Amino acid sequence: MTETRLRQLEPVPGMKITFVFDYGDNWEFDIVVMHGSEESTCDTQVIERKGEAPEQYPEYEDFY
């Protein structure tokens, strides 16, 4: 696994990125860059969501 910071991708408005989370479950999120900034910041903002977020650690019956 490689750690990559978003700024290393040199994002530009309109750029589409697929973010893969939790490789065991392979959740994929499509991200579209809306605007950028030259200033360094840790702040991010979600401006639109589609669908319901899955529960990350659901309570399973005796699965094993």
C-alpha distances in whole Angstrom, upper triangle without the diagonal:
4,7,10,13,15,18,16,16,20,21,24,27,26,23,21,17,15,13,11,12,12,10,13,15,14,16,16,18,19,20,23,23,27,28,26,27,27,28,25,24,22,24,23,25,25,28,28,27,28,28,27,24,23,24,20,22,25,28,28,32,32,29,28
4,6,10,12,15,12,13,17,18,22,24,24,21,19,16,15,13,12,13,14,13,16,18,16,17,17,18,19,19,21,21,25,25,23,24,24,24,21,21,20,22,21,24,24,27,27,27,28,28,28,25,25,25,22,24,27,30,31,34,35,32,32
4,7,10,12,10,12,15,16,20,22,23,19,18,15,15,12,12,12,14,14,17,19,17,17,17,17,18,17,20,19,23,23,21,21,21,21,18,18,16,18,18,21,21,25,25,25,26,27,27,24,24,25,21,24,27,30,31,35,35,33,33
4,6,8,7,8,11,12,16,19,20,16,16,12,13,11,12,13,15,15,19,20,18,18,16,16,16,15,17,16,20,19,17,18,18,18,15,16,14,17,16,19,20,23,23,23,25,27,27,24,24,25,23,25,29,32,33,37,37,35,35
4,5,5,7,10,11,14,17,18,15,15,13,14,12,14,15,17,18,21,22,20,19,17,16,16,14,16,14,17,17,14,15,14,14,12,12,11,13,13,16,17,20,22,22,24,26,26,23,25,26,23,26,29,33,34,38,39,37,37
4,5,5,7,7,11,13,14,12,12,10,12,11,13,15,18,19,22,22,20,18,16,14,14,11,12,11,14,13,11,12,13,13,11,11,11,12,11,14,15,17,19,20,22,24,25,22,24,25,23,26,29,33,35,38,40,37,38
4,5,5,7,10,13,15,13,14,12,15,14,17,18,22,22,26,26,23,22,20,18,17,14,14,12,14,13,10,10,10,11,9,10,11,13,12,15,17,19,21,22,25,27,28,26,27,29,27,30,33,37,38,42,43,41,42
4,5,8,12,15,16,13,14,13,15,14,17,18,21,21,25,26,23,22,20,19,18,16,16,14,17,16,13,13,13,14,12,14,14,16,16,19,20,22,24,25,26,29,30,27,29,30,28,31,34,37,39,42,43,41,42
4,6,9,12,13,10,11,9,12,12,15,17,21,20,24,25,21,20,18,16,15,13,13,11,14,14,12,13,13,15,14,15,16,17,16,18,19,20,22,23,24,27,28,26,27,29,27,30,33,37,38,42,43,40,41
4,7,10,12,10,12,11,15,15,18,21,24,24,28,28,25,23,21,19,17,14,13,11,13,12,9,11,10,13,13,14,16,17,16,18,19,20,22,23,25,28,29,28,29,31,30,33,36,39,41,45,46,43,44
4,7,9,6,9,9,13,14,17,19,23,23,27,27,23,22,19,16,14,11,9,7,9,9,7,10,11,13,13,14,15,15,14,15,16,17,18,20,22,25,26,25,27,29,28,31,34,38,39,43,45,42,43
4,6,6,9,11,15,16,20,22,26,26,30,29,26,24,21,18,15,12,9,6,8,7,6,9,11,14,15,16,17,17,15,16,17,17,18,20,22,25,27,26,29,31,30,34,36,40,42,45,47,45,46
4,6,9,11,15,17,20,23,26,27,31,29,26,24,20,17,14,11,8,5,5,5,7,10,13,15,17,17,18,17,15,15,15,14,16,18,20,23,26,25,28,30,30,34,36,39,41,45,47,44,46
4,6,10,13,15,19,22,25,26,29,28,24,22,18,16,12,10,6,5,6,8,10,14,16,19,20,20,21,19,17,16,15,14,15,17,18,21,24,24,26,29,29,33,34,38,40,43,45,43,45
4,7,10,13,16,19,23,23,26,25,22,20,16,14,11,8,6,5,8,10,11,14,16,19,19,19,20,19,16,16,16,16,16,17,18,21,24,23,25,28,27,31,33,37,38,42,43,41,42
4,7,10,13,16,20,20,23,22,18,16,13,10,7,6,5,6,10,12,13,17,19,21,21,20,20,19,16,16,15,15,14,15,16,18,21,20,22,25,24,28,30,33,34,38,40,37,39
4,6,10,13,16,16,20,19,15,14,10,8,6,5,6,8,12,14,14,17,19,21,20,19,18,18,15,15,14,16,15,15,16,18,20,18,20,23,21,25,27,31,32,35,37,34,36
4,6,10,13,13,16,15,12,10,6,6,5,6,9,11,15,17,17,20,22,24,22,21,20,20,16,17,15,17,16,15,15,16,18,16,17,20,19,22,24,28,28,32,34,31,32
4,6,10,11,14,13,10,8,6,5,6,7,11,12,16,18,18,20,22,23,21,20,18,18,15,15,14,16,16,14,15,16,17,14,15,17,16,19,21,25,26,30,31,29,30
4,7,7,10,9,6,6,5,6,9,11,14,16,19,21,22,24,25,26,24,22,20,20,18,18,17,19,18,16,16,17,17,14,14,16,14,17,19,23,23,27,28,25,26
4,6,9,8,6,5,6,8,11,13,16,18,21,23,23,25,27,26,24,22,19,19,17,18,16,19,18,16,17,17,16,12,12,13,10,13,16,20,21,24,25,23,24
4,5,6,6,6,9,11,15,16,20,22,25,27,27,28,30,29,27,25,22,22,20,21,20,23,22,19,19,18,17,14,12,12,9,11,14,17,18,21,22,20,21
4,5,5,7,9,12,15,17,21,23,26,28,28,30,31,31,28,27,24,25,23,24,22,25,24,21,21,20,19,16,15,15,12,14,17,19,19,23,23,20,21
4,6,8,12,15,18,20,24,26,29,31,31,33,35,35,32,30,27,28,26,26,25,27,26,23,22,21,20,17,14,14,12,12,14,17,16,20,20,17,17
4,6,9,13,16,19,22,25,28,30,30,33,34,34,32,30,27,27,25,25,23,25,23,20,19,18,16,13,11,12,9,11,12,15,15,18,19,16,17
4,6,10,13,16,19,22,25,27,28,30,32,32,30,28,25,26,23,23,21,23,22,19,18,17,16,14,12,13,12,14,16,19,19,22,23,20,21
4,7,10,13,17,19,22,25,25,28,30,30,28,26,23,23,20,20,18,20,18,15,14,13,13,10,9,11,10,13,15,18,19,22,24,21,22
4,7,10,13,16,19,22,22,25,27,28,26,24,22,22,19,18,16,18,16,14,13,13,13,11,11,14,13,16,18,22,22,26,27,25,26
4,6,10,13,15,18,19,22,25,25,24,22,20,19,15,15,12,14,12,10,10,11,12,10,12,15,14,18,19,23,24,28,30,27,29
4,7,10,13,16,17,20,23,24,23,22,20,19,15,15,12,13,12,10,10,12,14,13,15,18,18,21,23,27,28,31,33,31,33
4,7,9,12,13,17,19,20,20,18,17,16,12,12,10,11,10,10,11,14,16,15,17,20,19,23,25,29,30,34,36,33,35
4,6,9,11,15,18,19,19,18,18,16,13,12,11,11,10,12,13,16,18,18,20,23,23,27,28,32,34,37,39,37,39
4,6,8,11,14,16,16,15,16,14,11,11,11,11,12,14,16,19,21,20,23,25,25,29,31,34,36,40,42,40,41
4,7,11,14,16,17,16,16,14,12,10,10,9,11,14,16,20,22,21,24,27,27,31,32,36,38,42,44,42,44
4,7,11,12,14,14,15,13,11,11,12,12,14,17,19,23,25,24,27,30,29,33,35,39,41,44,46,44,46
4,7,9,10,11,13,12,11,12,14,14,17,19,22,25,27,26,29,30,30,33,36,39,41,45,47,45,47
4,5,8,9,12,11,11,13,16,16,19,22,25,28,29,28,31,32,31,35,37,41,43,47,49,47,48
4,7,9,13,13,14,16,19,20,23,25,28,31,33,31,33,35,34,37,40,43,45,49,51,49,50
4,6,10,11,13,15,18,20,23,25,29,32,32,30,33,34,33,36,39,42,44,48,50,48,49
4,7,9,11,14,18,20,23,25,28,31,31,29,31,32,30,33,36,39,42,45,47,45,46
4,5,8,12,15,17,20,22,26,28,28,26,28,29,27,30,33,36,39,43,44,43,44
4,7,10,13,16,19,20,24,26,25,23,25,25,24,26,30,33,35,39,41,39,40
4,7,10,13,16,18,21,24,23,21,24,24,23,26,29,32,35,38,40,39,41
4,7,10,13,14,18,20,20,18,21,22,21,24,27,30,33,37,39,37,39
4,6,9,11,15,18,18,17,20,21,21,24,26,30,32,36,38,37,39
4,6,7,11,14,14,13,17,19,19,22,24,27,30,34,36,35,37
4,7,11,14,15,15,19,21,21,25,26,30,32,36,38,37,39
4,7,10,12,13,16,19,20,24,25,28,30,34,36,35,37
4,7,8,9,13,15,17,20,21,25,27,30,33,31,34
4,7,9,12,15,17,20,21,24,26,29,32,30,33
4,7,9,13,15,18,18,21,22,25,28,27,30
4,6,9,12,15,14,18,19,22,25,24,27
4,7,9,12,12,16,18,21,24,22,25
4,6,9,9,12,14,17,20,19,21
4,6,6,9,11,15,18,17,19
4,6,10,12,16,18,16,18
4,7,9,12,14,13,15
4,6,10,12,12,14
4,7,9,10,13
4,6,6,9
4,5,9
4,6
4
